[in-house]
Amino acid sequence: MKKNLFSTKLLLIISFALLVFSCKDDDEVTGTQRYKEPPVLLSSIPATGGTVSFADNSIRLIFDREVTVVDLGMVSVNNAIISGSSISGDTLIFTLDGIDEKTQYTLTIAKGAIKGVPGLLNQEDITVSFNTGEAPALTKTLVTPNASAQAKNVFNFLLENYRNKIISGSMARVNWNTDEADRVYRWTGKYPAINTFDFVHLYASPASWIDYSNTTVAENWWNNKGLVSIMWHWNVPIEGTSNFGFYYTGKNNGEGETSFDITKAVQDGTDENKIIKADLDKVATHLLALQAKGIPVIWRPLHEAAGGWFWWGAKDANSYKALWILMFDTFKAKGINNLIWVWTTETNDNSWYPGDAYVDIIGRDIYNKKDAAAIYKEYLSIRKTYPGKMVTLSECGNVANISQQWSANAKWSWYMPWYDYNATDESEHSHATKAFWTDAFASDKVITRDQMPSLK
């Protein structure tokens, strides 16, 4: 009896051992097999043939095991850029730059670009195709309550042409003139459609050399079907002197610098606040004078704030936004209704944005950038951040030709090169050469003043 019991136990032990070794062999075979196979794509987000928002900028690929990227340069997507990759377990994530609306894209991972862990390099191309949907609808109403008929006409004109054509613009030679536009006319036989003026010398007006109360130059431009734009390099007193400046201390090599404190300027009752309110009253007088003559204004104040080089951007975002809203509310209380409000982004500065209720158009100032694809990348990033707003090249200088930018899909509402104070008709222009303007006006996508309708 004991012998039989011993035999039975022995058989059980042997059977268990055989089972264990059999399973081990199976595991070893399976593992060996995996080492001999390339990774297999199981699914993707978006799925092949799917449609995603044009604001999406990543694609996720789920494999049957962990993978590594051997050569990111062997991964591509048509009409866009692979800017990075990351791995989370069996999921490979690619970050895409340049994804636009209503476009079909195909991500291609070339043979040998990725490797399974464990496993081999991918032995054939892996592709995922997807489509992007339309961008969200643009805001069709101005933020100014009871906007004037002329302001509405201009805004609707901008909306109608946005991403279909680009409107040409020029900057005054410092303040209250059309000198740059006149030079462009002498070069090309055509005027830009927009002329931008600057209240930079508000503190000195009226004077023999500057008088903003004389609106003849703006009237003539508007009466010739041109659009009037005004910006404001806001000069304030420089402490301990009789001079004025708009650069913050330490931002312009000592020239025109002020330590004027915006955090105090937005506090009722401070000396800084009194200066601000007096200037707003003065500007309001000039804007109301234009309004009385039926002239709408594309208004771009407090620009490039997040850069920190102007006093209005030298402190914090909340103080800046408070100043913007103070200006907006002051003008509203005075009955100013002829403005189209343009806010200028430095990109990645959404915390400085005053809000959709206070801004009609988003501007971007770009200098010394000849790469049209890089400019398009900025344009698209802004569109995605502020999808309900038109985007414009509010200032530029020494950039890719407008035809190149348009071909790269940087379809700004308008463009405006900065002035060159010392330029002549014969000399090179530091921001926009004769060749730049000739190229722009040769395009049927560029609107010049002679092509403008009456928007009165």
Buried (B, 14 or more C-beta within 10 A) or exposed (E): EEEEEEEEEEEEEEEEEEEEEEEEEEEEEEEEEBEEBBBEBEEBBBEEEEBBBBBBBBBBBBBBBBBEBBEBEBBBBEEBBBBEBEBEEBBBBBEBBBBBBEBEBEBBBBEBBBBBBBBBBBEEEBEBBBBBBEBEEBBEEBBBEEBBEBBBBBBEBBEEBBBEBBBBBBBBBBBBBBBBBBBBBEBBEBBBBBBBBBBBBBBBBEEEEBBBEEBEBBBEBBEEBBBBBBBBBBBBBBEEEEEBBBBBBEBBEEEBBBBBBBBBBBEEEBEBBEBBBEBBEBBBEBBBBBBEBBBBBBBBBBBBBBBBBBBBBBBEBEBBBBBBBBBBEBBBEBEBBBBBBBBBBBEEBEEBBBEEEBBBBBBBBBEEBEEBBBBBBBBBBBBBBBBEBBBBBBBBBBBBBBBBBBBBBBBBBBBBBBBBEEBEEEEEBBBBBBEBBEBBBEBEBBBBBEBBEEBE
